[in-house]
Amino acid sequence: MSLKRFLARLLNSALRRRDDKRLQEEIEEHLALQTAHNLRAGLSPSEARRQALLKFGAVEAIQEEYWAEGGLAFLETLLQDLRFGWRSLRTSPGFTAVAVVTLALGIGANTAIFSMVDTLMIRPLPVQHPLDLTFLAFPRSAASSIRFGCNKRRRPLT
């Protein structure tokens, strides 16, 4: 799709502009021409119009296809869905409050958990040689002996 055509469709979507009158005139002109052709073929006026409609096809489907070409169908559908959702939320404030609180708690919990995982597992410790760190444990009672721990993998001093 060319940029010019895309911008025209975007403008039509934004302005909700449909040239319905021109489309209806064009459809009627096609039907009139086919009806006249059918009349010359010897059909009655009502049968000529019916045959012209059958040959032309579904007028509603053609109009919908024309409107889809005039704008961005995805964008229009998305905007319709957003408007419908907003109206639904406004009509039931209790459900809206529960939904907002649930989303807030879920987003907050996910943020807190990811921050902890990021700090402890993803990012390296902010020291030069994290493998040389030593763990010291002091007993809670005086009766136990003092334990010291160290990393088994030692790097040579440089």
N, C-alpha and C positions, 0 to 999 in steps of 0.2 A: 504494500500500500504506500502510495507516495505521501510525502510530508504535507503537500497541499491538500490532498483528500482527507488525511488524518485531521489536520487543523480545521477543515470545514466541518467534519463530523463532530469534532470537539465543540466548535462554536454552536452548531445546531443543538447539541446536547445541553450546553450551558444555557442557551436562550430558550430551549424547549420549542424551537421553531419547527413547525410542520406546515408544509405547503399543501394542506388537504384539499383546498379548492382546486388548485391546478391539477392535482392527481385525479380528483373526481371528474374534472372536465376531460382529462386525457382518457380515462377509462370509458366514460360515456361516448367519446368520439370513436374509440375502437369498437365499442358495442354497436354504435349507430352504423358504422361502415360495414360491419359483419351482418347486421340486420338487413341493411339495404342489399347486400350481396345475396342473402337468403331470400329476400322478397323477389329479386330478379330471377332466382332459381325456381320460383313458383310456390313458395311456402306462404301460409297465411301470416298476417302480422304478428299474432301472438306466438305462433310456432317459430317464426323467424327470430323473434327476440329470445325465445327460450333456447333455440339452437345456438344463437350468438353467445348467450351466457355460458352454455355448456362448452363451447369451443374456447371461449376466453379463459375459463377456469374460475377458481374460487376468488372472488373479488376481495373478501376479507383477508385471505392469505396473502394476496398481492399487496394490499395496503400495509399489512404488518411487516412484510419483507421490505417495502419501501421505507417505512418508518425506521426499521432497524438499520438500513443503509444510511439514513439521514443522520443518525446519532451513534453514540457508543452504547450499545445494548448493555454491556457489562456494567458500565458506569451508571446508567439509568436504573438498572435493576438493583445495584448496590444502594443507590440513594433511596429508592422506594423501600427497600428492606430496612434501612436505617430510620426512615420516617415512621414506618410501621412499628418498629421496635421502640422508638421513643414514645409514640402514642400509647403503646401497650404498657410501658413502664409508668407513664403518667397516670394511667387509669387505675393502677394497683400499687399504691405507695408502700404498703406493707411488704409485698414481694420485692419491690425495688430496694427497700432498706435492707432486707435479708440478703439479697443478691450482692449489694455493694459491700456490706460487712464481710460476707464470705469471700468475695474477691480480694478485699483489703487484707484479711487474715492470711489467705493463701499466698498472695504476692509477698507479704511481709515475711512469712515463714520461709518461703523459697529463697528470698534474698538473704535472710540470716544464715540459713544452712549453706548456701553457696559461698557466702563470705567466709564462713568457718572452713569449709573444704578448700577454698582457694588459699587461705592463709596457711593451713596446716599441710596440705598435700600437693597443691599445684605449684605454688611459688617456692623457690629455694629459700633456705634460712638466710638471713642477712649477715652471714659471717663468711670469712674467706675459705675456711676448711671445715665444712659442716660434719665431716666424718670424724674429726678429731675431738668432737664435743664429748664431755664426760658427764655422767649422771651420778649425782650424789644423793644418797637416801639416808635420812636420819631416823632412827627408831622413835616410836611414840612413847615407849616406856623405858625407864632407866635400866631395867633388867636385861634387855636385849643388847646384843653387841652392835657396835657401829659397823655399817657396811659401806663400802665404796665400790662403785662400778666404773668401768671404763670400756671404751670401744675396743673390741678384739683386733680389728684391723688397724694397725698403726702405720702411719706414713713415716718414712725416714725424714729426719730433720734436715733442712737444706740451708 
